[in-house]
Amino acid sequence: MKHLFFRFSLILLLVGVAGCGFQKQSFDMQGQVGDIGDAMEHCRRFMTHLLPADSYIYIDQASSRETEDHYDIFLDLHNHYEDGYGQCRVNKKGLIIYHVIRDFNERGRSFQ
């Protein structure tokens, strides 16, 4: 019985340690935002974290806007295979409260 418990515990430990290596590092959704420029940079850093390394991220300054309680930031996304767009909504306290990526695959997903 002791050997069975020991083996089970060892397997759980190995699976847990191996699984940690496959997790993406977390991104702090809370940033320092004083104006729409800060919100744009916070959104760009977040999208850089989500997308493959060969992605180009351009902020659409003409479409991005400030409302009473948040900033809507729009981005054009490109790499060698596809084009798409993204959006972040950052509240006035600097927290990303919404994001979407359209027509573009995130890191870790295969190209379709």
C-alpha positions as YAML, in Angstrom:
chain: A
units: angstrom
residues:
- id: 1
  name: MET
  ca: [0.00, 0.00, 0.00]
- id: 2
  name: LYS
  ca: [2.85, 2.39, 0.84]
- id: 3
  name: HIS
  ca: [4.50, 1.71, -2.52]
- id: 4
  name: LEU
  ca: [1.27, 2.40, -4.39]
- id: 5
  name: PHE
  ca: [0.80, 5.71, -2.57]
- id: 6
  name: PHE
  ca: [4.47, 6.63, -3.18]
- id: 7
  name: ARG
  ca: [4.21, 5.83, -6.90]
- id: 8
  name: PHE
  ca: [0.97, 7.77, -7.25]
- id: 9
  name: SER
  ca: [2.48, 10.78, -5.45]
- id: 10
  name: LEU
  ca: [5.60, 10.64, -7.60]
- id: 11
  name: ILE
  ca: [3.56, 10.52, -10.81]
- id: 12
  name: LEU
  ca: [1.47, 13.50, -9.73]
- id: 13
  name: LEU
  ca: [4.61, 15.44, -8.85]
- id: 14
  name: LEU
  ca: [6.24, 14.69, -12.21]
- id: 15
  name: VAL
  ca: [3.11, 15.60, -14.16]
- id: 16
  name: GLY
  ca: [2.80, 18.85, -12.21]
- id: 17
  name: VAL
  ca: [6.42, 19.85, -12.80]
- id: 18
  name: ALA
  ca: [6.26, 18.93, -16.49]
- id: 19
  name: GLY
  ca: [3.01, 20.87, -16.94]
- id: 20
  name: CYS
  ca: [4.55, 24.05, -15.53]
- id: 21
  name: GLY
  ca: [7.02, 24.21, -18.41]
- id: 22
  name: PHE
  ca: [4.22, 24.44, -20.96]
- id: 23
  name: GLN
  ca: [2.36, 27.35, -19.37]
- id: 24
  name: LYS
  ca: [2.73, 30.78, -20.92]
- id: 25
  name: GLN
  ca: [4.04, 33.39, -18.57]
- id: 26
  name: SER
  ca: [1.28, 35.56, -17.24]
- id: 27
  name: PHE
  ca: [0.81, 39.15, -18.27]
- id: 28
  name: ASP
  ca: [-0.18, 41.83, -15.78]
- id: 29
  name: MET
  ca: [-3.46, 43.17, -17.15]
- id: 30
  name: GLN
  ca: [-3.14, 46.18, -14.84]
- id: 31
  name: GLY
  ca: [-0.91, 48.94, -16.17]
- id: 32
  name: GLN
  ca: [-0.12, 52.58, -15.46]
- id: 33
  name: VAL
  ca: [-2.36, 54.68, -17.69]
- id: 34
  name: GLY
  ca: [-2.48, 58.46, -17.63]
- id: 35
  name: ASP
  ca: [-3.76, 59.14, -21.15]
- id: 36
  name: ILE
  ca: [-4.65, 57.41, -24.41]
- id: 37
  name: GLY
  ca: [-0.96, 57.10, -25.38]
- id: 38
  name: ASP
  ca: [-0.26, 55.07, -22.24]
- id: 39
  name: ALA
  ca: [-3.31, 52.90, -22.97]
- id: 40
  name: MET
  ca: [-2.01, 52.29, -26.51]
- id: 41
  name: GLU
  ca: [1.38, 51.15, -25.24]
- id: 42
  name: HIS
  ca: [-0.19, 48.92, -22.57]
- id: 43
  name: CYS
  ca: [-2.39, 47.31, -25.24]
- id: 44
  name: ARG
  ca: [0.58, 46.88, -27.60]
- id: 45
  name: ARG
  ca: [2.61, 45.12, -24.88]
- id: 46
  name: PHE
  ca: [-0.35, 42.83, -24.14]
- id: 47
  name: MET
  ca: [-0.80, 41.90, -27.81]
- id: 48
  name: THR
  ca: [2.95, 41.30, -28.14]
- id: 49
  name: HIS
  ca: [2.59, 38.82, -25.27]
- id: 50
  name: LEU
  ca: [-0.30, 37.01, -27.00]
- id: 51
  name: LEU
  ca: [0.95, 36.86, -30.58]
- id: 52
  name: PRO
  ca: [3.82, 34.93, -32.22]
- id: 53
  name: ALA
  ca: [7.22, 36.62, -32.17]
- id: 54
  name: ASP
  ca: [7.20, 37.37, -35.91]
- id: 55
  name: SER
  ca: [4.06, 39.51, -35.65]
- id: 56
  name: TYR
  ca: [3.94, 43.22, -36.43]
- id: 57
  name: ILE
  ca: [1.54, 45.29, -34.36]
- id: 58
  name: TYR
  ca: [0.45, 48.73, -35.59]
- id: 59
  name: ILE
  ca: [-1.82, 50.98, -33.58]
- id: 60
  name: ASP
  ca: [-4.69, 52.45, -35.56]
- id: 61
  name: GLN
  ca: [-4.59, 55.92, -34.06]
- id: 62
  name: ALA
  ca: [-7.44, 57.21, -36.22]
- id: 63
  name: SER
  ca: [-9.87, 54.58, -34.88]
- id: 64
  name: SER
  ca: [-8.67, 54.48, -31.27]
- id: 65
  name: ARG
  ca: [-10.69, 56.69, -28.96]
- id: 66
  name: GLU
  ca: [-11.26, 57.82, -25.42]
- id: 67
  name: THR
  ca: [-14.65, 57.61, -23.73]
- id: 68
  name: GLU
  ca: [-15.74, 58.79, -20.31]
- id: 69
  name: ASP
  ca: [-14.69, 55.57, -18.54]
- id: 70
  name: HIS
  ca: [-12.30, 53.72, -20.90]
- id: 71
  name: TYR
  ca: [-10.04, 53.77, -23.95]
- id: 72
  name: ASP
  ca: [-10.79, 51.70, -27.06]
- id: 73
  name: ILE
  ca: [-7.54, 50.84, -28.80]
- id: 74
  name: PHE
  ca: [-7.58, 49.30, -32.30]
- id: 75
  name: LEU
  ca: [-4.59, 47.53, -33.85]
- id: 76
  name: ASP
  ca: [-3.59, 46.15, -37.24]
- id: 77
  name: LEU
  ca: [-1.78, 42.80, -36.98]
- id: 78
  name: HIS
  ca: [0.48, 41.30, -39.63]
- id: 79
  name: ASN
  ca: [3.07, 38.57, -40.16]
- id: 80
  name: HIS
  ca: [4.35, 36.66, -43.19]
- id: 81
  name: TYR
  ca: [1.22, 34.50, -43.38]
- id: 82
  name: GLU
  ca: [-1.80, 36.52, -42.42]
- id: 83
  name: ASP
  ca: [-3.33, 39.91, -41.66]
- id: 84
  name: GLY
  ca: [-5.84, 40.68, -38.96]
- id: 85
  name: TYR
  ca: [-6.87, 43.18, -36.38]
- id: 86
  name: GLY
  ca: [-7.19, 43.46, -32.64]
- id: 87
  name: GLN
  ca: [-8.89, 45.58, -30.07]
- id: 88
  name: CYS
  ca: [-8.23, 46.32, -26.41]
- id: 89
  name: ARG
  ca: [-10.46, 48.16, -24.01]
- id: 90
  name: VAL
  ca: [-8.51, 49.70, -21.15]
- id: 91
  name: ASN
  ca: [-10.34, 51.34, -18.27]
- id: 92
  name: LYS
  ca: [-9.17, 54.67, -16.85]
- id: 93
  name: LYS
  ca: [-7.38, 52.83, -14.01]
- id: 94
  name: GLY
  ca: [-5.22, 50.97, -16.55]
- id: 95
  name: LEU
  ca: [-6.87, 47.53, -16.48]
- id: 96
  name: ILE
  ca: [-7.45, 45.72, -19.78]
- id: 97
  name: ILE
  ca: [-11.12, 44.79, -19.46]
- id: 98
  name: TYR
  ca: [-11.69, 43.43, -22.99]
- id: 99
  name: HIS
  ca: [-9.61, 42.23, -25.90]
- id: 100
  name: VAL
  ca: [-10.23, 40.49, -29.20]
- id: 101
  name: ILE
  ca: [-8.07, 39.24, -32.05]
- id: 102
  name: ARG
  ca: [-9.76, 38.70, -35.42]
- id: 103
  name: ASP
  ca: [-8.47, 36.88, -38.52]
- id: 104
  name: PHE
  ca: [-5.13, 36.21, -36.81]
- id: 105
  name: ASN
  ca: [-3.94, 33.25, -34.76]
- id: 106
  name: GLU
  ca: [-2.55, 33.64, -31.28]
- id: 107
  name: ARG
  ca: [0.74, 32.12, -30.10]
- id: 108
  name: GLY
  ca: [0.54, 28.41, -29.64]
- id: 109
  name: ARG
  ca: [-2.20, 27.81, -32.19]
- id: 110
  name: SER
  ca: [-1.36, 26.42, -35.60]
- id: 111
  name: PHE
  ca: [-2.02, 28.38, -38.74]
- id: 112
  name: GLN
  ca: [-5.22, 27.22, -40.44]
...
